[in-house]
Amino acid sequence: MNIYDFDGTIYNGDSTKDFYFFVLNKNIKVLNAIPMQVKGLLLYLSKTISKTEFKERFYSFLQYIDDIDIYIQEFWNTHSSKVFDWYLNHHENTDIIISASPEFLLKPLEKLMEVNFVIASKVDKRTGKYDGLNCYGEEKVVRLKEYFEQNNLDFDSIDEFYSDSKSDEPLAKLAKKSFLVKKSNIKVWKFH
């Protein structure tokens, strides 16, 4: 089985940012969240709050959306074209996508892209509150381990891992082969 980071790896850009601006363009009420978002950013930059707490403040815009599922569907109708061709050509339906982006945003990819499973940050799509930690760095290994235990799999079943970020090195070390991706340029991951 192959495992892929999503944003910047198989998706050209950051799906969370794209979704935010997509919603902002359709629903001006989300501007009400800007004071909380700015305060969260300042607190995060001053190392007063964690990345997860910052992201909760960022996702506070969700409380101003009446029917989030309609926005998610419309978003993927217009943004699924941002998935890189190299991935579409390499895709297998046993693939797992693991991402720090919110699960509510990426879960539709299981059907849309016919991937086995999506593991992502558990964010309440109505409030922006997290259930657990941001699915980033070492937390990706924790979340993947939980999934593997629930499905009686072991890390020996990870054939290939792809990511655009060195923060995914803990997960990259678990795969038989790992690759760093920059747009459609794929290189073997070299560990130091």
C-alpha contacts under 8 A as a table, 3 or more apart, distances in Angstrom:
res1	aa1	res2	aa2	distance
1	M	94	T	5.78
1	M	95	D	5.93
1	M	96	I	7.68
1	M	157	S	6.10
1	M	158	I	5.23
1	M	159	D	5.37
1	M	160	E	6.95
2	N	92	E	7.98
2	N	94	T	7.17
2	N	95	D	5.07
2	N	96	I	6.46
2	N	158	I	5.94
2	N	159	D	5.56
2	N	160	E	4.69
2	N	161	F	5.81
3	I	95	D	5.77
3	I	96	I	4.78
3	I	97	I	5.78
3	I	98	I	7.11
3	I	158	I	7.09
3	I	160	E	6.27
3	I	161	F	4.78
3	I	162	Y	6.49
4	Y	9	T	7.30
4	Y	10	I	7.42
4	Y	95	D	7.51
4	Y	96	I	6.31
4	Y	97	I	4.84
4	Y	98	I	6.10
4	Y	161	F	5.72
4	Y	162	Y	4.83
4	Y	163	S	6.21
5	D	8	G	7.94
5	D	9	T	5.87
5	D	10	I	7.20
5	D	97	I	5.81
5	D	98	I	5.12
5	D	99	S	5.47
5	D	162	Y	6.19
5	D	163	S	5.01
5	D	164	D	7.50
6	F	9	T	5.27
6	F	10	I	5.30
6	F	11	Y	5.78
6	F	97	I	6.32
6	F	98	I	6.61
6	F	99	S	5.68
6	F	163	S	7.60
7	D	10	I	6.46
7	D	11	Y	5.07
7	D	12	N	6.80
7	D	13	G	5.83
7	D	14	D	4.96
7	D	15	S	6.25
7	D	99	S	7.29
7	D	101	S	7.86
8	G	11	Y	5.35
8	G	12	N	5.32
8	G	13	G	5.12
8	G	14	D	6.41
8	G	163	S	7.78
8	G	164	D	5.93
8	G	181	V	7.97
8	G	182	K	7.34
8	G	183	K	6.96
9	T	12	N	7.14
9	T	162	Y	6.99
9	T	163	S	5.30
9	T	164	D	5.12
9	T	181	V	5.81
9	T	182	K	6.94
9	T	183	K	6.83
10	I	83	V	5.55
10	I	84	F	5.43
10	I	86	W	8.00
10	I	87	Y	5.94
10	I	183	K	7.95
11	Y	14	D	7.31
11	Y	15	S	7.44
11	Y	82	K	5.60
11	Y	83	V	4.37
11	Y	84	F	5.96
12	N	82	K	5.28
12	N	83	V	6.12
12	N	84	F	6.50
12	N	183	K	6.92
13	G	18	D	7.70
13	G	82	K	7.78
14	D	17	K	5.52
14	D	18	D	6.19
15	S	18	D	4.93
15	S	19	F	5.89
15	S	101	S	7.26
16	T	19	F	5.08
16	T	20	Y	6.15
16	T	101	S	6.09
16	T	102	P	7.52
16	T	105	L	7.89
17	K	20	Y	5.06
17	K	21	F	6.31
18	D	21	F	5.36
18	D	22	F	6.00
19	F	22	F	4.88
19	F	23	V	6.09
19	F	72	I	7.97
19	F	75	F	6.70
20	Y	23	V	5.22
20	Y	24	L	6.04
21	F	24	L	4.83
21	F	25	N	6.02
22	F	25	N	5.29
22	F	26	K	6.66
22	F	75	F	7.04
23	V	26	K	5.13
23	V	27	N	5.80
23	V	30	V	7.76
23	V	71	Y	6.99
24	L	27	N	5.20
24	L	28	I	5.75
24	L	29	K	7.91
24	L	30	V	6.16
24	L	31	L	7.31
25	N	28	I	6.94
27	N	30	V	6.25
27	N	65	I	7.58
28	I	31	L	5.78
29	K	32	N	5.86
29	K	64	Y	5.93
29	K	65	I	7.76
30	V	33	A	5.74
30	V	34	I	7.74
30	V	61	F	5.05
30	V	62	L	7.34
30	V	64	Y	5.46
30	V	65	I	7.29
31	L	34	I	5.48
31	L	61	F	7.45
32	N	35	P	7.17
32	N	61	F	7.30
32	N	64	Y	7.81
33	A	36	M	5.54
33	A	37	Q	6.16
33	A	58	F	7.74
33	A	60	S	5.97
33	A	61	F	4.99
34	I	37	Q	4.91
34	I	38	V	5.98
34	I	61	F	7.87
35	P	38	V	5.25
35	P	39	K	6.14
36	M	39	K	5.14
36	M	40	G	6.00
36	M	57	R	5.98
36	M	58	F	7.32
36	M	60	S	7.49
37	Q	40	G	5.02
37	Q	41	L	6.17
37	Q	54	F	7.82
37	Q	57	R	5.35
37	Q	58	F	4.78
37	Q	60	S	7.52
38	V	41	L	5.06
38	V	42	L	6.27
39	K	42	L	5.19
39	K	43	L	6.18
40	G	43	L	5.13
40	G	44	Y	6.04
40	G	49	I	7.85
40	G	53	E	7.71
40	G	54	F	5.10
40	G	55	K	7.95
40	G	57	R	5.67
40	G	58	F	7.11
41	L	44	Y	5.06
41	L	45	L	6.06
41	L	54	F	6.29
42	L	45	L	5.14
42	L	46	S	6.16
43	L	46	S	5.14
43	L	47	K	6.22
43	L	48	T	5.08
43	L	49	I	5.78
43	L	54	F	7.68
44	Y	47	K	4.90
44	Y	48	T	5.74
44	Y	49	I	5.07
44	Y	50	S	6.31
44	Y	51	K	6.72
44	Y	54	F	5.96
45	L	48	T	7.59
46	S	49	I	7.94
47	K	50	S	7.03
49	I	53	E	5.96
49	I	54	F	6.57
50	S	53	E	5.13
50	S	54	F	6.20
51	K	54	F	5.02
51	K	55	K	6.12
51	K	134	N	7.35
52	T	55	K	5.11
52	T	56	E	6.23
52	T	130	Y	7.40
52	T	133	L	6.12
52	T	134	N	5.29
53	E	56	E	5.07
53	E	57	R	6.46
54	F	57	R	5.21
54	F	58	F	6.28
55	K	58	F	4.80
55	K	59	Y	6.06
56	E	59	Y	5.09
56	E	60	S	6.34
56	E	128	G	5.42
56	E	129	K	5.38
56	E	130	Y	6.48
57	R	60	S	5.18
57	R	128	G	7.43
58	F	61	F	6.80
58	F	128	G	7.80
59	Y	62	L	5.77
59	Y	127	T	7.39
59	Y	128	G	4.50
59	Y	129	K	7.53
60	S	63	Q	5.97
60	S	127	T	6.15
60	S	128	G	5.17
60	S	129	K	7.86
61	F	64	Y	5.73
61	F	65	I	7.52
61	F	128	G	7.53
62	L	65	I	5.48
62	L	68	I	7.71
62	L	125	K	6.41
62	L	126	R	5.52
62	L	127	T	5.86
62	L	128	G	6.02
63	Q	66	D	7.77
63	Q	126	R	5.34
63	Q	127	T	5.13
63	Q	128	G	7.33
65	I	68	I	5.91
65	I	126	R	7.65
67	D	70	I	5.81
67	D	71	Y	7.06
68	I	71	Y	5.16
68	I	72	I	6.24
68	I	125	K	7.13
68	I	126	R	7.55
69	D	72	I	5.02
69	D	73	Q	6.18
70	I	73	Q	5.21
70	I	74	E	6.15
71	Y	74	E	5.10
71	Y	75	F	5.91
72	I	75	F	4.99
72	I	76	W	6.35
72	I	105	L	6.41
73	Q	76	W	5.38
73	Q	77	N	6.19
74	E	77	N	4.98
74	E	78	T	6.46
75	F	78	T	5.41
75	F	79	H	5.81
76	W	79	H	4.85
76	W	80	S	5.10
77	N	80	S	6.28
78	T	81	S	6.98
79	H	82	K	5.56
80	S	83	V	5.83
81	S	84	F	7.78
83	V	87	Y	7.24
83	V	88	L	7.47
84	F	87	Y	5.55
84	F	88	L	6.70
84	F	183	K	7.64
84	F	184	S	7.11
85	D	88	L	4.96
85	D	89	N	6.12
86	W	89	N	5.22
86	W	90	H	6.17
86	W	184	S	6.37
87	Y	90	H	4.91
87	Y	91	H	5.61
88	L	91	H	5.14
91	H	95	D	7.07
92	E	95	D	5.60
92	E	115	V	7.06
93	N	114	E	5.60
93	N	115	V	4.68
93	N	116	N	5.54
94	T	115	V	6.11
94	T	116	N	4.81
94	T	117	F	7.94
95	D	115	V	5.22
95	D	116	N	5.35
95	D	117	F	7.01
96	I	115	V	6.31
96	I	116	N	5.66
96	I	117	F	4.95
96	I	118	V	5.80
96	I	119	I	7.46
97	I	115	V	7.62
97	I	117	F	6.47
97	I	118	V	4.80
97	I	119	I	6.14
98	I	118	V	5.94
98	I	119	I	4.65
98	I	120	A	5.63
98	I	135	C	7.94
98	I	140	K	7.01
99	S	102	P	7.76
99	S	118	V	7.98
99	S	119	I	6.41
99	S	120	A	4.74
99	S	121	S	7.01
99	S	135	C	6.23
99	S	136	Y	7.09
99	S	140	K	7.65
100	A	120	A	5.49
100	A	121	S	5.33
100	A	134	N	5.98
100	A	135	C	4.44
100	A	136	Y	5.28
101	S	105	L	7.39
101	S	106	L	7.32
101	S	120	A	5.91
101	S	121	S	5.85
101	S	135	C	7.66
102	P	105	L	5.51
102	P	106	L	6.59
102	P	120	A	5.65
102	P	121	S	4.69
102	P	122	K	5.99
102	P	123	V	5.65
103	E	106	L	5.17
103	E	107	K	5.59
103	E	118	V	7.43
103	E	119	I	6.80
103	E	120	A	4.62
103	E	121	S	5.37
103	E	122	K	5.48
103	E	123	V	6.62
104	F	107	K	5.64
104	F	108	P	7.77
104	F	122	K	7.56
104	F	123	V	7.03
104	F	124	D	7.69
104	F	125	K	6.33
105	L	108	P	6.97
106	L	109	L	5.60
106	L	110	E	7.95
106	L	118	V	6.84
106	L	120	A	7.40
107	K	110	E	5.85
107	K	118	V	5.86
108	P	111	K	5.79
108	P	112	L	6.07
109	L	112	L	4.62
109	L	113	M	5.12
109	L	114	E	6.87
109	L	115	V	6.91
109	L	118	V	7.49
110	E	113	M	5.85
110	E	114	E	5.13
110	E	115	V	4.76
110	E	116	N	6.25
110	E	117	F	5.92
110	E	118	V	6.54
111	K	114	E	4.83
111	K	115	V	6.94
115	V	118	V	7.59
119	I	143	R	7.28
119	I	144	L	7.46
120	A	135	C	5.81
121	S	130	Y	7.51
121	S	132	G	7.92
121	S	133	L	7.12
121	S	134	N	5.27
121	S	135	C	4.84
122	K	130	Y	5.72
122	K	131	D	5.37
122	K	132	G	6.87
122	K	133	L	7.92
122	K	134	N	7.64
123	V	128	G	5.64
123	V	129	K	5.56
123	V	130	Y	4.48
123	V	131	D	6.22
124	D	127	T	5.54
124	D	128	G	5.05
124	D	129	K	5.33
124	D	130	Y	6.32
124	D	131	D	7.57
125	K	128	G	5.79
130	Y	133	L	6.94
130	Y	134	N	7.67
133	L	139	E	7.24
134	N	139	E	7.21
135	C	139	E	5.25
135	C	140	K	5.29
135	C	143	R	7.41
136	Y	139	E	5.27
136	Y	140	K	5.47
136	Y	167	S	7.57
136	Y	168	D	7.58
137	G	140	K	5.68
137	G	141	V	7.48
137	G	167	S	5.15
137	G	168	D	5.20
137	G	169	E	7.52
137	G	170	P	6.83
137	G	171	L	7.76
138	E	141	V	5.30
138	E	142	V	6.60
138	E	168	D	7.56
138	E	170	P	6.08
138	E	171	L	7.44
139	E	142	V	4.91
139	E	143	R	6.11
140	K	143	R	5.13
140	K	144	L	5.99
140	K	168	D	7.83
140	K	171	L	6.98
141	V	144	L	5.10
141	V	145	K	5.96
141	V	170	P	6.93
141	V	171	L	5.67
142	V	145	K	5.15
142	V	146	E	6.35
143	R	146	E	5.14
143	R	147	Y	6.38
144	L	147	Y	5.04
144	L	148	F	6.10
145	K	148	F	5.03
145	K	149	E	6.06
146	E	149	E	5.19
146	E	150	Q	6.20
147	Y	150	Q	5.19
147	Y	151	N	6.29
148	F	151	N	5.11
148	F	152	N	5.80
148	F	153	L	4.65
148	F	154	D	6.03
148	F	155	F	7.72
149	E	152	N	5.09
149	E	153	L	6.16
149	E	154	D	7.45
150	Q	153	L	7.87
153	L	157	S	6.97
154	D	157	S	5.90
155	F	158	I	5.64
155	F	174	L	6.40
155	F	175	A	7.21
156	D	159	D	7.57
156	D	174	L	7.83
156	D	175	A	7.34
156	D	176	K	7.56
158	I	161	F	7.30
158	I	174	L	7.25
158	I	175	A	4.97
158	I	176	K	6.41
159	D	175	A	5.70
159	D	176	K	5.07
159	D	177	K	6.21
160	E	175	A	5.61
160	E	176	K	6.04
160	E	177	K	4.79
160	E	178	S	5.50
160	E	179	F	7.64
161	F	171	L	7.80
161	F	172	A	5.93
161	F	175	A	5.98
161	F	177	K	6.46
161	F	178	S	4.65
161	F	179	F	6.20
162	Y	172	A	7.65
162	Y	178	S	5.92
162	Y	179	F	4.87
162	Y	180	L	6.00
162	Y	181	V	6.63
163	S	166	K	7.80
163	S	168	D	6.84
163	S	179	F	6.55
163	S	180	L	5.29
163	S	181	V	5.67
164	D	180	L	5.30
164	D	181	V	4.64
164	D	182	K	5.86
165	S	168	D	5.82
165	S	169	E	7.87
165	S	180	L	7.21
166	K	169	E	5.38
167	S	170	P	7.57
168	D	171	L	5.50
168	D	172	A	6.15
169	E	172	A	4.71
169	E	173	K	6.09
170	P	173	K	5.53
170	P	174	L	7.16
171	L	174	L	5.41
171	L	175	A	7.21
172	A	175	A	5.67
172	A	177	K	7.82
172	A	178	S	5.47
172	A	179	F	7.88
172	A	189	W	7.92
173	K	176	K	7.98
173	K	178	S	7.44
175	A	178	S	6.13
177	K	188	V	7.65
177	K	189	W	7.91
178	S	188	V	6.13
178	S	189	W	5.31
179	F	186	I	6.29
179	F	187	K	5.41
179	F	188	V	4.51
179	F	189	W	4.63
180	L	186	I	5.83
180	L	187	K	5.34
180	L	188	V	6.27
180	L	189	W	5.41
181	V	184	S	6.63
181	V	185	N	5.67
181	V	186	I	4.59
181	V	187	K	6.49
182	K	185	N	5.11
182	K	186	I	6.55
